[in-house]
Amino acid sequence: MTTTAVRILLDLPGPERLEQLEAMVAGEFRAALLMEPDEPLAVDAPYFELGLTSLRITEAKKRLERLLGVTISSNVLFNRPTVAQLTGYLADEALPELFARPGVPAVPQPAAGRRDAAAEPDEQALLAALLPELNQA
């Protein structure tokens, strides 16, 4: 299934796609932070420094999965703890067919990477991994 967001990305010239993807990701994190759409968001700041809680990160993850039609492992959010790093992951690994450079084949997308009705998000693993860090803050 191709989502509206993916169709928007496909309609853009290649160089503009990454910028638009980052804007989409930042928009979902702004929504999770209850920010206005035009408020600046530091894309290189860790999620917790932005003020996100584990619950809000999970909310943003679910919204991005619906928006882009992909499954995002909770481990991805833990290992790529900024909007910029998450955007890079989405472009390189979750949606490589949209960001392949001429002459460089896109990395094949494993079936597990696509959103599957039977696939359940691993929110419990995300919460378990992020709670110790949250308790230290």
CYANA upper distance limits for C-alpha pairs under 8 A (distance plus 0.5 A):
  1 MET  CA     69 GLY  CA      7.49
  2 THR  CA      6 VAL  CA      6.62
  2 THR  CA      7 ARG  CA      7.23
  2 THR  CA     68 LEU  CA      8.47
  2 THR  CA     69 GLY  CA      7.42
  3 THR  CA      7 ARG  CA      6.80
  3 THR  CA     67 LEU  CA      7.17
  3 THR  CA     68 LEU  CA      6.59
  3 THR  CA     69 GLY  CA      6.65
  4 THR  CA      8 ILE  CA      6.69
  4 THR  CA     67 LEU  CA      8.14
  5 ALA  CA      9 LEU  CA      6.83
  5 ALA  CA     67 LEU  CA      6.64
  5 ALA  CA     68 LEU  CA      6.60
  6 VAL  CA     10 LEU  CA      6.63
  6 VAL  CA     68 LEU  CA      6.56
  7 ARG  CA     11 ASP  CA      6.72
  8 ILE  CA     12 LEU  CA      7.24
  9 LEU  CA     17 ARG  CA      6.01
  9 LEU  CA     20 GLN  CA      7.55
  9 LEU  CA     21 LEU  CA      7.82
  9 LEU  CA     98 LEU  CA      7.99
 10 LEU  CA     17 ARG  CA      8.14
 10 LEU  CA     98 LEU  CA      7.19
 12 LEU  CA     16 GLU  CA      6.63
 12 LEU  CA     17 ARG  CA      6.44
 13 PRO  CA     17 ARG  CA      7.10
 14 GLY  CA     18 LEU  CA      8.27
 14 GLY  CA     98 LEU  CA      8.38
 14 GLY  CA     99 PHE  CA      7.30
 15 PRO  CA     19 GLU  CA      8.26
 16 GLU  CA     20 GLN  CA      6.80
 17 ARG  CA     21 LEU  CA      6.52
 17 ARG  CA     98 LEU  CA      8.37
 17 ARG  CA     99 PHE  CA      7.88
 18 LEU  CA     22 GLU  CA      6.64
 18 LEU  CA     87 THR  CA      8.34
 18 LEU  CA     91 ALA  CA      7.61
 18 LEU  CA     99 PHE  CA      8.04
 19 GLU  CA     23 ALA  CA      6.78
 20 GLN  CA     24 MET  CA      6.71
 21 LEU  CA     25 VAL  CA      6.71
 21 LEU  CA     87 THR  CA      7.28
 21 LEU  CA     91 ALA  CA      8.43
 22 GLU  CA     26 ALA  CA      6.44
 22 GLU  CA     83 VAL  CA      7.92
 22 GLU  CA     84 ALA  CA      7.46
 22 GLU  CA     87 THR  CA      6.10
 23 ALA  CA     27 GLY  CA      6.44
 24 MET  CA     28 GLU  CA      6.95
 25 VAL  CA     29 PHE  CA      6.96
 25 VAL  CA     64 LEU  CA      7.48
 25 VAL  CA     83 VAL  CA      7.24
 25 VAL  CA     87 THR  CA      7.28
 26 ALA  CA     30 ARG  CA      6.53
 26 ALA  CA     41 LEU  CA      7.52
 26 ALA  CA     43 VAL  CA      7.66
 26 ALA  CA     83 VAL  CA      6.89
 27 GLY  CA     31 ALA  CA      6.69
 27 GLY  CA     37 PRO  CA      7.08
 28 GLU  CA     32 ALA  CA      6.77
 28 GLU  CA     60 ALA  CA      6.19
 28 GLU  CA     63 ARG  CA      7.31
 28 GLU  CA     64 LEU  CA      7.33
 29 PHE  CA     33 LEU  CA      6.71
 29 PHE  CA     57 ILE  CA      8.27
 29 PHE  CA     60 ALA  CA      6.29
 29 PHE  CA     83 VAL  CA      8.44
 30 ARG  CA     34 LEU  CA      6.57
 30 ARG  CA     35 MET  CA      5.48
 30 ARG  CA     36 GLU  CA      7.48
 30 ARG  CA     37 PRO  CA      7.22
 30 ARG  CA     39 GLU  CA      8.47
 30 ARG  CA     41 LEU  CA      7.70
 31 ALA  CA     35 MET  CA      6.36
 31 ALA  CA     36 GLU  CA      8.07
 31 ALA  CA     37 PRO  CA      8.14
 31 ALA  CA     60 ALA  CA      8.32
 32 ALA  CA     52 LEU  CA      8.11
 32 ALA  CA     56 ARG  CA      6.03
 32 ALA  CA     57 ILE  CA      7.82
 32 ALA  CA     59 GLU  CA      7.20
 32 ALA  CA     60 ALA  CA      6.37
 33 LEU  CA     51 GLY  CA      7.76
 33 LEU  CA     52 LEU  CA      7.03
 33 LEU  CA     56 ARG  CA      7.82
 35 MET  CA     39 GLU  CA      6.98
 42 ALA  CA     50 LEU  CA      8.15
 43 VAL  CA     82 THR  CA      6.66
 43 VAL  CA     83 VAL  CA      5.30
 43 VAL  CA     84 ALA  CA      5.70
 44 ASP  CA     82 THR  CA      5.98
 44 ASP  CA     83 VAL  CA      6.92
 44 ASP  CA     84 ALA  CA      6.22
 44 ASP  CA     85 GLN  CA      8.18
 45 ALA  CA     49 GLU  CA      6.80
 45 ALA  CA     50 LEU  CA      7.05
 45 ALA  CA     82 THR  CA      6.21
 45 ALA  CA     83 VAL  CA      8.14
 46 PRO  CA     50 LEU  CA      7.01
 46 PRO  CA     81 PRO  CA      5.74
 46 PRO  CA     82 THR  CA      5.27
 46 PRO  CA     83 VAL  CA      8.37
 47 TYR  CA     51 GLY  CA      7.16
 47 TYR  CA     52 LEU  CA      6.00
 47 TYR  CA     53 THR  CA      8.42
 47 TYR  CA     57 ILE  CA      8.13
 47 TYR  CA     81 PRO  CA      6.41
 47 TYR  CA     82 THR  CA      6.34
 47 TYR  CA     83 VAL  CA      8.26
 48 PHE  CA     52 LEU  CA      5.47
 48 PHE  CA     53 THR  CA      6.98
 48 PHE  CA    134 LEU  CA      8.00
 52 LEU  CA     56 ARG  CA      6.24
 52 LEU  CA     57 ILE  CA      6.75
 53 THR  CA     57 ILE  CA      6.66
 53 THR  CA    134 LEU  CA      7.81
 54 SER  CA     58 THR  CA      6.69
 54 SER  CA    126 LEU  CA      7.91
 54 SER  CA    127 LEU  CA      6.33
 54 SER  CA    130 LEU  CA      6.71
 54 SER  CA    131 LEU  CA      7.46
 54 SER  CA    134 LEU  CA      8.17
 55 LEU  CA     59 GLU  CA      6.73
 55 LEU  CA    127 LEU  CA      7.97
 56 ARG  CA     60 ALA  CA      6.70
 57 ILE  CA     61 LYS  CA      6.64
 58 THR  CA     62 LYS  CA      6.76
 58 THR  CA    123 GLU  CA      6.93
 58 THR  CA    126 LEU  CA      8.01
 59 GLU  CA     63 ARG  CA      6.77
 60 ALA  CA     64 LEU  CA      6.61
 61 LYS  CA     65 GLU  CA      6.68
 61 LYS  CA     72 ILE  CA      7.40
 62 LYS  CA     66 ARG  CA      6.84
 62 LYS  CA    121 PRO  CA      8.45
 63 ARG  CA     67 LEU  CA      6.52
 64 LEU  CA     68 LEU  CA      6.41
 64 LEU  CA     69 GLY  CA      8.39
 64 LEU  CA     70 VAL  CA      8.43
 65 GLU  CA     69 GLY  CA      5.86
 65 GLU  CA     70 VAL  CA      5.51
 65 GLU  CA     71 THR  CA      6.02
 65 GLU  CA     72 ILE  CA      7.00
 65 GLU  CA    115 ARG  CA      7.87
 66 ARG  CA     70 VAL  CA      7.69
 69 GLY  CA    114 ARG  CA      7.35
 69 GLY  CA    115 ARG  CA      6.09
 70 VAL  CA     94 ALA  CA      7.24
 70 VAL  CA    113 GLY  CA      6.81
 70 VAL  CA    114 ARG  CA      5.15
 70 VAL  CA    115 ARG  CA      4.96
 71 THR  CA     94 ALA  CA      8.47
 71 THR  CA    112 ALA  CA      8.34
 71 THR  CA    113 GLY  CA      6.16
 71 THR  CA    114 ARG  CA      6.14
 71 THR  CA    115 ARG  CA      5.32
 71 THR  CA    116 ASP  CA      8.22
 71 THR  CA    121 PRO  CA      7.98
 72 ILE  CA     76 VAL  CA      7.21
 72 ILE  CA     77 LEU  CA      8.45
 72 ILE  CA     94 ALA  CA      8.41
 72 ILE  CA    113 GLY  CA      8.02
 72 ILE  CA    121 PRO  CA      8.28
 73 SER  CA     77 LEU  CA      7.68
 73 SER  CA    121 PRO  CA      7.69
 73 SER  CA    122 ASP  CA      7.28
 74 SER  CA     78 PHE  CA      7.03
 74 SER  CA    121 PRO  CA      8.17
 74 SER  CA    122 ASP  CA      6.43
 74 SER  CA    123 GLU  CA      7.11
 74 SER  CA    125 ALA  CA      7.13
 74 SER  CA    126 LEU  CA      5.47
 75 ASN  CA     79 ASN  CA      6.49
 75 ASN  CA    125 ALA  CA      8.43
 75 ASN  CA    126 LEU  CA      7.34
 76 VAL  CA     80 ARG  CA      6.23
 76 VAL  CA     86 LEU  CA      8.01
 76 VAL  CA     89 TYR  CA      8.49
 77 LEU  CA     81 PRO  CA      6.09
 77 LEU  CA     86 LEU  CA      7.47
 77 LEU  CA    126 LEU  CA      8.42
 78 PHE  CA    126 LEU  CA      7.81
 78 PHE  CA    129 ALA  CA      7.92
 78 PHE  CA    130 LEU  CA      7.84
 80 ARG  CA     85 GLN  CA      5.67
 80 ARG  CA     86 LEU  CA      6.05
 80 ARG  CA     89 TYR  CA      8.38
 81 PRO  CA     85 GLN  CA      7.26
 81 PRO  CA     86 LEU  CA      7.61
 82 THR  CA     86 LEU  CA      6.64
 83 VAL  CA     87 THR  CA      6.52
 84 ALA  CA     88 GLY  CA      6.80
 85 GLN  CA     89 TYR  CA      6.84
 86 LEU  CA     90 LEU  CA      6.69
 87 THR  CA     91 ALA  CA      6.69
 88 GLY  CA     92 ASP  CA      6.47
 89 TYR  CA     93 GLU  CA      5.95
 89 TYR  CA     94 ALA  CA      7.19
 90 LEU  CA     94 ALA  CA      5.10
 90 LEU  CA     95 LEU  CA      6.21
 90 LEU  CA     96 PRO  CA      8.21
 91 ALA  CA     95 LEU  CA      5.68
 91 ALA  CA     96 PRO  CA      6.08
 91 ALA  CA     98 LEU  CA      7.82
 91 ALA  CA     99 PHE  CA      6.46
 92 ASP  CA     96 PRO  CA      5.54
 92 ASP  CA     99 PHE  CA      7.58
 92 ASP  CA    107 VAL  CA      8.21
 93 GLU  CA    107 VAL  CA      7.66
 93 GLU  CA    109 GLN  CA      7.76
 94 ALA  CA    109 GLN  CA      7.57
 94 ALA  CA    113 GLY  CA      6.85
 94 ALA  CA    114 ARG  CA      8.17
 95 LEU  CA     99 PHE  CA      7.53
 95 LEU  CA    109 GLN  CA      8.22
 96 PRO  CA    100 ALA  CA      6.40
 96 PRO  CA    106 ALA  CA      5.91
 96 PRO  CA    107 VAL  CA      6.54
 96 PRO  CA    108 PRO  CA      8.11
 96 PRO  CA    109 GLN  CA      7.79
 97 GLU  CA    106 ALA  CA      6.09
 97 GLU  CA    107 VAL  CA      8.14
 99 PHE  CA    106 ALA  CA      8.08
100 ALA  CA    104 VAL  CA      6.86
100 ALA  CA    105 PRO  CA      6.80
100 ALA  CA    106 ALA  CA      5.45
101 ARG  CA    105 PRO  CA      7.81
101 ARG  CA    106 ALA  CA      8.23
109 GLN  CA    113 GLY  CA      7.03
109 GLN  CA    114 ARG  CA      8.35
110 PRO  CA    114 ARG  CA      7.96
112 ALA  CA    116 ASP  CA      8.14
115 ARG  CA    119 ALA  CA      7.59
122 ASP  CA    126 LEU  CA      7.07
123 GLU  CA    127 LEU  CA      6.61
124 GLN  CA    128 ALA  CA      6.53
125 ALA  CA    129 ALA  CA      6.54
126 LEU  CA    130 LEU  CA      6.53
127 LEU  CA    131 LEU  CA      6.21
128 ALA  CA    132 PRO  CA      8.07
129 ALA  CA    133 GLU  CA      8.33
130 LEU  CA    134 LEU  CA      6.69
131 LEU  CA    135 ASN  CA      6.55
132 PRO  CA    136 GLN  CA      6.90
133 GLU  CA    137 ALA  CA      7.05
